[in-house]
Amino acid sequence: MNGADGSPRRVTATLEADVSAATTLELQVAVARSEGLSVTEILTCTLDDEPVPLREVAGHGKERAHVVDLRPGAFRLSYTARVTGSARPAPVTDRDRLVYTRPSRYAPSDALAGFAVTELGDAPTGRERLTAVSAWVATRLDYVPGVSGPTDGAVETLLAGAGVCRDYAHLTIALLRALGVPARLVAVYAPGCAPMDFHAVVEACVGDTWYVVDPTGLAPRSTLLRISTGRDAADTAFMTNHGGAVSLRSSEVTAVVDDELPRDRVAELVVLR
């Protein structure tokens, strides 16, 4: 089992958007303050170049969302963080085992139940099943930016045969849940990811441990930094508009590790730290 070695990691995120009708934005860009991590960060928001106040809202575990009320204008978010240490593994609760085996908006495991059993029902149970599902999705899909829309879920991704990281994650989650494995989506900063952006991976439960599954293979799993966790992308979006009109103009993300980037061995089990 692999894990981050505590090497310093540095991340940034910049969002720019046009607000055309007063709204409340929910922002999930801050690194989760998991036990074992030391996070030094700066988060600022402006509207027409004037600072606007943020409210921090506690999320899953040590995760945090930030909420800002905005009138019409030009909005900008800037986030920088330096992270050291190694996070303690996330616990698995009885409620987790129930919630993360249910179908959800973008991972309708009930719709794919028969398909999952036919294609992957013979895969060994336990840890080997995670590797089998991840490998199947990696082989079945092509990574093609722009091919999917924001409302596409696992079924649309399966039919299209292509997508981006969130699409890979949704299909993987739906198949795992259909096979009886609790699975959830995690939004992360991903040093080494190319193309660099916010990244989406899967945590799947075996026994009492959450293991990271990433069929895209875009970044070493041992360097990932958790931002938010949920049933699917509906719970983990970096920006959610509540009530007004907002158009995202640009986004830029960076994530680097100070030491040498480790090699990710696909067959190894990794815990998000």
N, C-alpha and C positions, 0 to 999 in steps of 0.2 A: 504494500500500500504506500503510495507516494503522498507527499504533502509539501507545502511551501516551506522553505528553510528560514523564513524570517527576513530575507533580503529586503531592503527598502524598495518600496514601489511608489511611483509618483503618477498622479492622474490629473487630468484637466477636462473640463467640459464647458463649452460656450454655446448658448442658444440665443437666437435672435428671432423675434416674431412681431407681426403687426396685429395689434388689437383694434378691431373696428367696432366692437360693442362691449360695454363694460362686462367684466367677467371675473371669475375666481379660477386661478390656475393651481393645479396640484402638480408638484414637481418632485420627481424621485431621481435625484442625481448624486446624493451624498452617500459616501461609503458607509456601510453598516458598521456600527461601533461594537463589533463582536468582542467578547472577552478574549484577552490575549493580544489584541491589536492596539497599537498606539496610533491615533489619527490626529494629525495637525492639518487644519483645513481653513479655507476662506470661501464663503459663499455670499455673493452679492447680487442684487437685482436692481435694475433701473428702468424707469419709464420716461422716455424723452430725456435721457441722460440725468434724471434726478433719482436719487435712491428711494426705494420703496420698501416698507417693512415686510418681513417674512414671519410666519408662524410655523413652528415646528410641531409635527404631529407624530406621535409614537406609532410605529408599525409592528410588523411581525418580529418578535425577538428584539434585537438591538437596532432594527432598521428604523429609518426616519423618512417621512415625507415633509415637504415644505409647501405651505399654502400662501398665496399672495392675491390680494384683491386689486384689480386694475381697472382704470378708466381707459378709453381709447387712446392709443399712442404707440410708440415704438418701444418694445420690451426687449431687455437684454439680461441674460443670466450668465454669471461667470463663477466657476467652481474650480478650486485647486486643492489638492490634498497630498500629503506625504504620509505613507503608512509603513510602519515597521511592526515586526512581531509575527506571530502565527496564531490565527484564531482557533479557539476551541471548537471542535466539531459541533454542529447544530444537533440538539436532541431530537429524538423521535417520540412524539406523544401518541396516546391512544386516539386523540382527535385527528392528528395528522393521518393516521392509517385509514380513517373514515373519509375525511375531506378529500384526500388526494387519490382516492380510488373512484370518486364520482366523476361522471361526465361533466364537462364545463363548456363554456361558449366556444372556445377555439380548439378544444380537445374533446370532441364528442365520442368518447370511447364506446358508448353503446351502439353508435352507428357503424363502428368498425369491429365490433366484437367477433362476428363470424369470420371476417377477413383475417383478423389477427390470429385466430386459432388455426385457420387453414394454412397461413403462411409461416407462422412462428410457434404454433402450439407444441411442436416437438422439441423446441429448444429446452435444454435442461433448466430446471428451476434454480433459483438462487442467483449467485453472482454471474454465472455464465449466461443467464438470460439477458442481463443488461448488455453484455458485449454482443450477443447475437442480434438484439433489436437495433442497437446503435450501428452495427455493421450493415444490417439490412437497409436501414434508412440511408446511410451513406452511399450505398450502392444504387439505391432506387432513385435518388434525387440528384439533380444538378444544381450547383450554386449559381443562381442567375439574378443579380440585383434588378429590381424593377418589374419582375415578372408577376409578382403577387400584389394584392391590394390590402389595405388595412383591415378589411373585414373578412379576409380569407382565413379559413381554419384548416384543420388537418385533412378533411375530406377533399377540399379544393386543392390542397397541396399534393395529395396523393394522385389526383386526377391530372394535375398539371405536370407532375414529375420534376418540378423545379421550385426554387424559392430561395429565401435568405435564412439567416440563423433562426429567427423566430418561427419560420415555417418548419424547418428541420426539428426544432424543439417541440412544436405542437404535435407533429406526426409521431414523434418518439413517445411523447407523453400519452397520447391516445392509445397507441399500441401497447405500451406497458400497462396502463390501467386496464385495458381490455383483457390482458393476460393475468390480472390480479396483483400487479405490482404498484404500490403507491408511487406516484411521480408528480413532480411540480416544476414550474418554470422559475429560473433564477436570472435576473438581469445583473450583469457583471461588467466591471472594467477588465479588459483582457490584454495584458502586455503581450506583444507579438502578433496580435490579430491583424490580418490583412485581408480585406480593407479595414482600416481602423475605424471603429464606431462603438457605440454601446453594443454589447454582445448578449445573446440569450443562450443559456444552456439548460440542461435538465438535471435535477436531483432525483434519484430513484432510491427507494428504501429496500434494503435487504437486512433482515434481522432488526437490529437496533441502530443501524447506521445509514446515513444519507450518502450516496456516492454520486459523483459528478459524471454525467454522460453528455458527450458533445459530438454528435455524428458529423459535424462540419470539419472537425480537426483543424480549425483555424488558429488556435492558440493553445499553449501548454496549460493544462487544467490546474497544475500546482501553483500557478501565479495569479489565478483569478481572484478578484475582489468583489464580494457580494455588495449589491446595491439594494435590491428588493426581491421578495419571494412571493409567489402566489400560484393560483390554480392555472393561470395562463397569462397572456399578455394584457388582458383586461385589468389584471391586478398589478402589473409591473411596469406600465408605460412610463417613460421619462417625463412626459408632459400630458396632463389630462385637462381638458377644458370643461368647466362646470358653468354652463349657462349663457355664455356670451359668444362672440365670434372672434376667432384667432386663426391666423395663418402663419405657419412656421416658415421663416425666410431662410434660415441656415442653422446648421449644427456642426460642431467640431469637437472631436474627442481625441485625447491622447492617453496612453497608458504605457509606462515603461518600468522595467526593473533595473535597479542600479548595477547588479552583478550580471553575469552571463545568463542569457535566457536558457532555461532547461529544455531538454528534449522531452516530448510527450510520447509515452509508449501506450498505444491504444489499448492493448490487452490488460494493462495494469488498472487496478481500482484506485481511485483518487478521491479524497475527501476535501471538500471546499474549505480552505483555510485562509 
